[in-house]
Amino acid sequence: MGRASQEHSQSNHDELGPFSPEPQTALQNTAPDIGALEALETSIIEQSKVHRTTWRIAATLVALFLSLFVAALDATITATATPVIVHDLGSAVGYTWIGGAYLLANAVGAPIWGQLSDIWGRKMILLGALAIFFASSTVCAATTTMAGMIVGRALQGFSSVGIILIVQVVISDLFSLRQRSLFLGLSQGVWVVAGGCGPIIGGLFASLVTWRWCFWINLPVCGSSFVMTLLFLRVQHTKTALRVGMKAIDWCGLLTFLAAILMILIGLNLGGIVYPWTSAKVIVLLVVGATMVAVFIFCEARLAEYPLLPLGLFKQWSNVASLLVCFSHGLVFMALEFYLPLFFQSVKTATPLKSGLYVLPMALCTGLAGVAAGMIIHRFGRFRPLIWVGTCVICLGSGLLVMLVTESSIATALGIQVVIGIGSGLLFQSPMIAIQSSVDQQDVATATGTFAFVRSTAIAVSVIITGVIFQSSIDQKSSMLAESGLPSSILERLTGKEAAANVMIYAEIGDPSQKLAVLRAFAWSTRQMFIATTAFAGLGLVAGLFVRHGHLSEEHTETVTGIKEKTPVS
């Protein structure tokens, strides 16, 4: 890939990584005098060395982890607060779109941020993502309308995936394959702990203060990470002129990609909830979206000089298998993280705060297993066994959730989450390391962007699919609920798109038999979701068997981002 030259350095610190790399620059412009070229290259090497002291590396990692923390916290903090937000803003339809807008923007953003960072540098693009996130958090915190909330959440989703992606890419830029696994494992621990605390903090704010603090809390953390990134992050970058950078962007791929993803995900989001699946609106969205996928593939294969998604990555069956594991894991993990609080609220009559506490075992075990996975890869240089064990365990845990009924104890649900957390933690970074081991260092940002895109798409599809399953399952129980004698006013709030927004409606029902009927309907509906997540976990289990082992080198090739305008050879 021509957009980034490389610098090669032998790691001097097996444990802490290449703090003082000794780069060798590959020039993009050609010249007929080889001797002059070598002399010029030597001069550039001496001028471009970047020496990073231990304290600067530590400060950089703190800045990166702070950025990651605030992005991960924001992804889940509304899980328990959404019903309160919907009630306060007066729009039941918003229950779907508060999460849907975030996830849609999250899915489309990953490849875009990766390409921008290759052109204009990791530091500038990370600072830009943090600035957008800060502004959009302010919008969400201050809005008084559902439209404002949806716009703010969309901008948060778009910027948060940029933050997460660039943090992973910067770590990959700074450390060798073998060494980066340790720091990626630590970053995963930060991500999962923040994501696990999100529902608790969201429930706490919604119950005791105001849901607006779910967004105000982002501002001091985001501001601190912005300042630390500005002061301490040092990565190598060749300044790119605006005109050259704009020409390098894959505009054809970008526009067709946005059109395809948005149409397909919006079609899936509307189908079966707002409109029937046979509706012309839903069919047109899905058909045109599929057509745009074909156009996008043509653009990437034939037209793009610097493709948004490198199709060559999909030519290796091991990479395809790793991406399938990533897709399966992202779908299952987010479905459970998003809907387990709903299970506790709707079936076990927990408050938003308690439902957040009840999903803590999965978050903690995921974080601990993720850090352990990073240490194992760092120590032994192997990732395939982690993929095999992780896919088996998460499939088992998801299958155990199918057994939960109204009478199941809280302790049973908590114990199952431990199993899921262990399996999930092993799968956060191991498939990404598998893909990174198969590409050159200058392609790591693009490959990581592709990986992030697959995970973000899986997350978006996950919430949409499980939401459709939950709401359609409640609809199937409408006749049973009517036979129990529920008033029509309550029945209307338990059908279609309003079901998930009214999971705490049991508090308004005085008759014990009617209340039990509602709880059993919710339990049956969540069971259908767990069956679906088990099936997707099985897909990951099969795909994991085809991941090929790759060598994790302790030598490091540090990428220099940016594009130099080519000059003609005289």
C-alpha positions in Angstrom: 0.0 0.0 0.0 1.5 3.3 -1.1 0.1 5.6 1.4 2.5 4.9 4.2 6.2 4.3 4.2 7.7 2.1 6.8 10.4 2.1 9.4 12.0 -1.1 10.6 13.4 -1.5 14.1 14.7 -4.4 16.2 13.0 -4.4 19.6 15.4 -3.7 22.5 12.9 -4.5 25.2 11.2 -7.9 25.1 8.7 -6.9 27.8 8.0 -3.2 27.3 8.4 -2.8 23.6 10.4 -0.6 21.2 10.7 2.6 23.2 13.5 3.9 21.0 13.0 2.5 17.5 15.8 2.7 14.9 13.8 3.2 11.7 14.8 2.6 8.1 12.7 4.7 5.7 11.5 3.5 2.4 11.2 6.4 0.0 8.2 6.7 -2.3 9.8 8.9 -5.0 12.2 7.2 -7.4 15.6 8.5 -8.7 18.0 7.1 -11.2 21.1 7.5 -8.9 21.1 4.6 -6.5 24.1 6.0 -4.5 22.4 9.3 -4.0 19.2 7.5 -3.0 21.0 5.5 -0.3 22.7 8.7 1.0 19.4 10.5 1.1 17.8 7.6 2.9 20.6 7.5 5.5 20.1 11.2 6.1 16.3 10.8 6.5 16.8 7.9 9.0 19.0 10.0 11.2 16.6 12.9 11.1 13.4 10.8 11.7 14.4 8.7 14.7 11.7 9.0 17.4 13.0 8.3 20.9 10.3 7.5 23.4 11.2 7.3 27.1 9.5 5.0 29.4 7.5 7.8 31.1 6.3 9.1 27.7 5.2 5.6 26.7 3.4 5.3 30.1 1.7 8.7 29.7 0.7 7.8 26.1 -0.9 4.6 27.2 -2.8 6.4 30.0 -4.1 8.8 27.4 -5.1 6.0 25.0 -6.8 4.0 27.8 -8.7 7.1 29.0 -9.9 7.6 25.4 -10.9 4.0 25.2 -12.6 4.1 28.6 -14.9 7.0 27.8 -15.9 5.5 24.4 -16.6 2.1 26.0 -18.6 3.6 28.9 -20.8 5.6 26.4 -21.6 2.4 24.5 -23.4 0.8 27.4 -24.3 3.5 29.8 -27.8 4.0 28.2 -28.6 0.3 28.4 -30.4 0.7 31.8 -31.3 4.4 31.4 -33.1 4.2 28.0 -36.6 3.5 29.4 -36.3 6.6 31.6 -34.9 8.7 28.7 -37.8 7.5 26.4 -40.4 8.4 29.1 -38.9 11.8 29.8 -38.6 12.8 26.1 -42.1 11.4 25.4 -41.3 9.0 22.5 -41.6 5.2 22.7 -40.2 4.9 19.1 -37.0 6.4 20.5 -36.3 3.2 22.4 -35.1 1.6 19.2 -33.4 4.6 17.7 -31.4 5.8 20.7 -29.4 2.6 20.3 -30.0 2.1 16.6 -28.6 5.5 15.6 -25.5 5.0 17.7 -24.9 1.5 16.2 -25.6 2.5 12.6 -23.0 5.4 12.8 -20.7 3.1 14.6 -20.8 0.5 11.9 -20.1 2.9 9.0 -17.3 4.8 10.8 -14.6 2.2 11.2 -13.1 2.0 7.7 -13.4 5.7 7.3 -11.4 6.6 10.4 -8.8 4.0 9.4 -8.2 5.6 6.0 -8.2 9.1 7.4 -5.5 8.2 10.0 -3.3 6.7 7.2 -3.5 10.0 5.3 -3.4 12.6 8.0 -1.8 10.8 10.9 -3.0 8.9 14.0 -2.7 11.9 16.4 -4.6 14.4 14.4 -7.5 12.0 13.6 -7.7 10.8 17.2 -7.9 14.4 18.5 -10.6 15.0 15.9 -12.6 12.0 17.0 -12.3 13.1 20.7 -13.5 16.6 19.7 -16.6 15.3 17.9 -17.3 12.9 20.8 -17.1 15.8 23.3 -19.5 18.0 21.2 -22.0 15.2 20.6 -22.0 14.3 24.3 -23.0 17.9 25.1 -25.8 17.6 22.6 -27.2 14.5 24.2 -26.9 15.9 27.7 -28.7 19.2 26.8 -31.3 18.1 24.4 -35.0 18.3 25.2 -36.3 16.4 22.1 -36.0 12.9 20.8 -34.7 14.2 17.5 -31.8 15.9 19.2 -31.0 12.8 21.2 -30.9 10.6 18.1 -28.6 13.1 16.2 -26.3 13.3 19.3 -26.2 9.5 19.6 -25.4 9.1 15.9 -22.4 11.5 16.3 -21.3 9.7 19.4 -21.4 6.4 17.6 -19.4 7.7 14.7 -16.7 9.3 16.8 -16.5 6.5 19.4 -15.6 3.9 16.8 -12.9 6.2 15.6 -11.5 6.5 19.1 -11.5 2.7 19.6 -10.0 2.0 16.2 -7.2 4.6 16.4 -6.2 3.5 19.9 -5.8 -0.1 18.6 -3.8 1.1 15.6 -1.5 3.3 17.7 -0.7 0.4 20.0 0.0 -1.7 16.9 2.2 1.1 15.5 4.2 1.3 18.7 4.8 -2.4 19.5 5.7 -5.6 17.7 3.1 -8.3 17.1 4.3 -10.3 20.1 4.5 -7.3 22.4 1.3 -5.5 21.4 -0.8 -8.5 22.5 0.0 -7.6 26.1 -1.1 -3.9 25.7 -4.1 -4.8 23.5 -5.1 -7.2 26.3 -4.8 -4.4 28.8 -6.9 -2.1 26.5 -9.5 -4.8 26.3 -9.6 -4.9 30.1 -10.2 -1.2 30.2 -12.9 -1.5 27.4 -14.8 -4.3 29.1 -14.6 -2.8 32.6 -15.9 0.5 31.3 -18.6 -1.2 29.3 -19.5 -3.3 32.4 -19.7 -0.2 34.6 -21.8 1.6 32.0 -25.2 -0.1 32.9 -24.5 0.3 36.6 -23.6 4.0 36.3 -26.5 4.6 33.9 -29.0 2.9 36.2 -27.6 4.9 39.2 -28.0 8.2 37.4 -31.4 7.3 36.0 -32.6 6.2 39.5 -31.0 8.8 41.8 -30.1 11.9 39.8 -31.0 12.4 36.2 -30.3 10.5 33.0 -28.5 13.6 31.6 -25.5 12.7 33.7 -25.0 9.7 31.5 -23.7 12.2 29.0 -22.3 15.0 31.1 -19.9 12.4 32.7 -18.1 12.1 29.3 -16.9 15.7 29.2 -14.2 15.7 31.9 -12.9 12.3 30.9 -12.9 13.2 27.2 -11.3 16.6 27.9 -8.5 15.0 30.0 -7.7 12.4 27.3 -7.6 15.1 24.6 -5.1 17.1 26.5 -2.9 14.1 27.4 -3.0 12.9 23.8 -2.0 16.3 22.5 0.9 16.5 24.9 2.3 13.0 25.0 1.4 11.0 21.8 4.3 10.9 19.4 3.9 8.9 16.2 5.7 9.2 12.9 3.9 11.0 10.2 4.8 12.7 6.9 2.8 15.9 6.4 0.1 15.4 3.7 -1.1 18.4 1.7 -4.9 18.8 1.9 -5.3 18.4 -1.9 -3.2 15.3 -2.0 -5.1 13.8 0.9 -8.5 14.5 -0.5 -7.5 12.9 -3.8 -6.3 9.8 -1.9 -9.7 9.2 -0.2 -11.7 6.4 -1.8 -14.7 8.6 -2.5 -16.5 6.0 -4.7 -16.0 3.3 -2.1 -17.0 5.7 0.7 -20.3 6.8 -0.8 -21.4 3.3 -1.9 -20.3 1.9 1.4 -22.4 4.4 3.4 -25.4 3.9 1.1 -25.2 0.1 1.4 -24.7 -0.1 5.1 -27.3 2.5 6.0 -30.0 1.1 3.7 -29.5 -2.5 4.8 -29.4 -1.7 8.6 -32.3 0.8 8.4 -34.3 -1.8 6.4 -33.6 -4.4 9.1 -34.4 -1.9 11.8 -37.8 -1.0 10.3 -38.9 -4.4 9.1 -41.3 -6.3 11.4 -41.4 -3.3 13.9 -42.5 -0.1 12.1 -43.5 -1.7 8.8 -44.2 -5.4 7.9 -41.4 -7.3 6.1 -43.6 -7.3 3.0 -43.8 -3.5 2.9 -42.5 -1.8 -0.2 -40.4 0.5 1.9 -38.5 -2.3 3.6 -38.1 -4.3 0.4 -36.7 -1.3 -1.5 -34.2 -0.5 1.3 -32.9 -4.0 1.4 -32.8 -4.6 -2.4 -31.1 -1.2 -3.1 -28.7 -1.8 -0.2 -27.7 -5.2 -1.6 -27.2 -3.6 -5.0 -24.9 -0.9 -3.5 -22.9 -3.7 -1.9 -22.1 -5.0 -5.4 -21.2 -1.5 -6.6 -19.0 -1.0 -3.6 -17.1 -4.3 -4.3 -16.6 -3.2 -7.9 -15.2 0.2 -6.8 -12.8 -1.5 -4.4 -11.6 -4.0 -6.9 -11.3 -1.8 -10.0 -11.4 1.9 -9.2 -9.8 2.7 -5.8 -6.1 3.4 -5.6 -6.3 3.3 -1.8 -9.3 1.1 -1.1 -11.5 1.6 2.0 -11.7 -2.2 2.5 -8.8 -4.2 0.9 -10.4 -7.1 -0.9 -7.1 -8.9 -0.9 -7.6 -9.5 2.8 -10.5 -11.8 2.0 -8.5 -14.0 -0.4 -7.0 -15.9 2.6 -9.5 -18.3 4.1 -7.8 -17.9 7.5 -8.6 -14.2 7.4 -12.2 -14.9 6.4 -12.5 -17.4 9.3 -11.1 -14.8 11.8 -13.6 -12.2 10.6 -16.4 -14.7 11.0 -15.3 -15.4 14.6 -15.2 -11.6 15.1 -18.7 -11.2 13.6 -20.1 -14.0 15.7 -18.5 -12.8 18.9 -19.5 -9.2 18.4 -23.1 -10.2 17.7 -23.4 -12.5 20.7 -21.6 -10.3 23.2 -23.5 -7.1 22.4 -26.8 -8.9 22.3 -26.2 -10.3 25.8 -24.8 -7.0 27.1 -27.7 -5.0 25.8 -30.6 -7.4 26.6 -29.5 -9.1 29.8 -30.3 -5.9 31.7 -33.7 -6.0 29.9 -34.1 -9.6 31.1 -33.5 -8.7 34.7 -35.9 -5.7 34.5 -38.7 -7.5 32.6 -38.5 -11.0 34.0 -36.9 -10.6 37.5 -38.5 -7.1 38.2 -35.2 -5.5 38.9 -34.7 -1.7 39.0 -32.4 -0.2 36.4 -29.7 0.1 39.0 -30.0 -3.6 40.1 -30.1 -4.8 36.5 -26.8 -3.0 35.9 -25.3 -4.7 38.9 -26.6 -8.1 37.8 -24.7 -8.0 34.5 -21.4 -7.1 36.3 -20.1 -10.8 36.5 -20.1 -11.0 32.7 -18.2 -7.7 32.4 -15.6 -8.5 35.1 -14.9 -12.0 33.8 -14.7 -10.7 30.2 -12.1 -8.1 31.3 -10.1 -10.6 33.4 -10.1 -13.2 30.6 -9.1 -10.6 28.1 -6.1 -9.5 30.1 -5.1 -13.1 30.6 -5.4 -13.8 26.9 -3.0 -10.9 26.2 -0.5 -12.2 28.6 -0.8 -15.7 27.2 -0.2 -14.5 23.6 2.6 -12.3 24.8 4.3 -15.2 26.6 3.8 -18.1 24.2 3.1 -16.4 20.8 0.0 -18.5 20.1 -3.6 -17.3 19.6 -5.4 -20.3 18.0 -6.0 -22.2 21.2 -7.6 -19.1 22.7 -9.9 -18.8 19.7 -10.9 -22.5 20.0 -11.5 -22.4 23.8 -13.3 -19.0 23.6 -15.8 -20.0 20.9 -16.6 -23.3 22.7 -17.1 -21.6 26.1 -19.2 -18.7 24.8 -21.4 -21.1 22.8 -21.9 -23.2 26.0 -22.8 -20.1 28.1 -25.2 -18.7 25.6 -26.9 -22.1 25.4 -27.3 -22.2 29.2 -29.2 -18.9 29.0 -31.9 -20.7 27.1 -32.7 -22.6 30.3 -33.7 -19.5 32.2 -37.4 -19.1 33.0 -39.5 -16.9 35.3 -38.8 -19.1 38.3 -35.0 -19.3 37.7 -32.9 -17.8 40.5 -30.8 -14.7 40.1 -27.8 -16.8 41.2 -28.3 -19.1 38.3 -28.2 -16.2 35.8 -25.1 -14.8 37.5 -23.3 -18.1 37.3 -24.0 -18.5 33.6 -22.6 -15.0 33.0 -19.3 -16.1 34.4 -19.1 -18.8 31.7 -20.0 -16.3 29.0 -17.5 -13.7 30.3 -14.6 -16.1 30.2 -15.4 -17.2 26.6 -16.0 -13.6 25.4 -12.8 -12.3 27.0 -10.7 -14.8 25.0 -12.1 -13.6 21.7 -11.7 -9.8 21.8 -8.2 -9.6 20.5 -7.1 -13.1 19.4 -8.9 -12.9 16.0 -7.5 -9.4 15.4 -3.9 -10.7 16.2 -4.6 -13.5 13.7 -5.4 -11.0 11.0 -2.6 -8.6 11.8 -0.1 -11.5 11.7 -1.1 -12.1 8.0 -0.5 -8.5 6.7 2.4 -6.2 6.3 2.8 -3.5 9.0 1.9 -0.7 6.6 -1.5 -2.4 6.1 -2.3 -2.9 9.8 -4.5 0.2 10.0 -6.6 -0.9 7.1 -6.8 -4.5 8.3 -7.7 -3.3 11.8 -10.3 -1.0 10.3 -11.8 -3.9 8.5 -11.8 -5.9 11.7 -13.5 -3.0 13.5 -16.0 -2.6 10.7 -17.0 -6.3 10.9 -17.3 -6.1 14.7 -19.3 -2.8 14.5 -21.6 -4.2 11.9 -22.1 -7.4 14.0 -23.0 -5.2 17.0 -25.5 -3.1 15.0 -27.1 -6.2 13.4 -27.1 -7.9 16.8 -29.2 -5.3 18.5 -31.5 -5.0 15.5 -32.1 -8.8 15.1 -32.5 -9.5 18.8 -34.8 -6.5 19.1 -37.0 -7.8 16.3 -37.0 -11.3 17.8 -38.0 -9.9 21.2 -40.8 -7.7 19.9 -42.2 -10.2 17.5 -42.2 -12.8 20.3 -44.1 -10.6 22.6 -46.7 -10.1 19.7 -47.0 -13.9 19.5 -48.1 -13.9 23.1 -50.7 -11.2 22.7 -53.6 -13.6 22.6 -52.4 -15.3 25.8 -52.1 -11.9 27.5 -55.5 -10.9 26.4 -57.0 -14.2 27.8 -55.4 -13.3 31.2 -57.7 -10.3 31.4 -55.2 -7.5 30.9 -56.7 -4.1 30.1 -56.5 -3.1 26.4 -54.5 0.0 27.4 -51.7 -2.2 28.8 -51.9 -4.7 25.9 -51.3 -1.9 23.4 -48.1 -1.0 25.2 -46.9 -4.6 25.0 -47.2 -5.0 21.3 -44.9 -4.1 18.4 -42.3 -1.4 18.7 -43.4 -0.3 22.2 -42.7 -3.6 23.9 -39.1 -3.1 24.9 -39.8 0.5 26.1 -42.5 -0.8 28.6 -40.7 -3.7 30.2 -41.4 -2.3 33.7 -45.2 -2.2 33.0 -45.7 -5.0 35.6 -45.6 -2.3 38.3 -49.0 -1.0 37.0 -50.7 -4.4 37.2 -52.4 -5.2 40.4 -53.8 -8.7 39.7 -51.1 -11.4 40.5 -52.2 -13.8 37.7 -52.0 -11.0 35.1 -48.6 -9.9 36.4 -47.3 -13.5 36.2 -48.7 -13.8 32.6 -46.7 -10.7 31.6 -43.5 -11.9 33.3 -43.8 -15.3 31.5 -44.4 -13.6 28.2 -41.2 -11.6 28.7 -39.3 -14.7 29.8 -40.4 -16.6 26.7 -39.4 -13.7 24.4 -36.0 -13.3 25.9 -35.5 -17.1 25.6 -36.1 -16.8 21.8 -33.3 -14.2 21.7 -30.9 -16.5 23.6 -31.7 -19.3 21.1 -30.6 -16.9 18.3 -27.4 -15.9 20.1 -26.5 -19.6 20.6 -26.9 -20.2 16.9 -24.6 -17.4 16.1 -22.1 -18.6 18.7 -22.1 -21.9 16.9 -21.2 -20.2 13.7 -18.1 -18.7 15.4 -17.2 -22.1 16.9 -17.1 -23.7 13.4 -15.3 -20.7 11.8 -12.6 -20.8 14.6 -11.5 -24.3 13.4 -10.2 -22.8 10.1 -8.0 -20.0 11.6 -4.4 -20.6 10.6 -1.5 -20.1 13.0 0.8 -17.1 12.2 4.2 -16.1 13.4 4.2 -13.3 15.9 7.5 -11.6 15.4 9.3 -9.7 18.1 10.8 -7.4 15.4 8.9 -4.3 14.8 8.1 -2.3 11.6 6.8 1.1 12.6 4.5 2.8 10.1 5.0 6.4 9.0 1.6 7.7 7.9 1.0 10.3 5.3 1.2 10.6 1.5 4.0 12.3 -0.4 3.0 13.8 -3.8 5.0 12.0 -6.4 7.3 14.1 -8.5 8.3 13.2 -12.1 11.7 11.6 -12.7 13.9 14.0 -14.7 
